[in-house]
Amino acid sequence: MKFEVGKSYKIKSFNDDEIAGKLLTLGFLPETTIFFTRKSPFGGAYYFDINGIKIALRKEEAEAIIAV
């Protein structure tokens, strides 16, 4: 999924079951609203705010999220 800085998204599902397990333990649950705060300069990390907690994900982890 392509995320835009400064926008909120609602998680619908995941496209990779292995990565989904990790994301679920971090609090990235279906129907949860996440806020995309920034991307690292070379695109290697994506930074999210989820329920007041700031979490960095690798690009491939963030791309496993299906959200609207």
PETAPE-V525732 format. One record per residue. N is the residue number from 1. OMEGA is omega in radians with two decimals (none if undefined). BURIAL is 1 if it has 9 or more other C-alpha atoms within 8 Angstrom, else 0. Layout:
n=N omega=OMEGA burial=BURIAL
n=N omega=OMEGA burial=BURIAL
This chain:
n=1 omega=3.10 burial=0
n=2 omega=3.13 burial=0
n=3 omega=3.08 burial=0
n=4 omega=-3.13 burial=0
n=5 omega=3.09 burial=0
n=6 omega=-3.12 burial=0
n=7 omega=3.06 burial=1
n=8 omega=-3.14 burial=0
n=9 omega=3.05 burial=1
n=10 omega=-3.11 burial=1
n=11 omega=3.08 burial=1
n=12 omega=-3.13 burial=1
n=13 omega=-3.13 burial=0
n=14 omega=-3.13 burial=1
n=15 omega=3.12 burial=0
n=16 omega=-3.06 burial=0
n=17 omega=-3.13 burial=0
n=18 omega=3.12 burial=0
n=19 omega=-3.14 burial=1
n=20 omega=3.12 burial=1
n=21 omega=3.12 burial=0
n=22 omega=-3.11 burial=0
n=23 omega=3.12 burial=1
n=24 omega=3.13 burial=1
n=25 omega=3.11 burial=0
n=26 omega=3.12 burial=0
n=27 omega=3.10 burial=0
n=28 omega=-3.07 burial=1
n=29 omega=3.07 burial=0
n=30 omega=-3.12 burial=0
n=31 omega=3.07 burial=0
n=32 omega=3.10 burial=0
n=33 omega=3.11 burial=1
n=34 omega=3.13 burial=1
n=35 omega=-3.14 burial=1
n=36 omega=-3.03 burial=1
n=37 omega=3.13 burial=1
n=38 omega=3.10 burial=1
n=39 omega=3.13 burial=1
n=40 omega=-3.06 burial=1
n=41 omega=-3.12 burial=0
n=42 omega=3.04 burial=0
n=43 omega=-3.10 burial=0
n=44 omega=-3.11 burial=1
n=45 omega=3.08 burial=1
n=46 omega=-3.07 burial=1
n=47 omega=-3.10 burial=1
n=48 omega=2.97 burial=1
n=49 omega=-3.12 burial=1
n=50 omega=-3.11 burial=1
n=51 omega=3.11 burial=0
n=52 omega=3.13 burial=0
n=53 omega=3.13 burial=0
n=54 omega=-3.09 burial=0
n=55 omega=3.06 burial=0
n=56 omega=3.09 burial=0
n=57 omega=2.99 burial=1
n=58 omega=-3.12 burial=1
n=59 omega=-3.11 burial=1
n=60 omega=3.08 burial=0
n=61 omega=3.13 burial=1
n=62 omega=-3.14 burial=1
n=63 omega=3.10 burial=1
n=64 omega=-3.12 burial=1
n=65 omega=3.01 burial=1
n=66 omega=-3.06 burial=1
n=67 omega=3.08 burial=1
n=68 omega=none burial=0
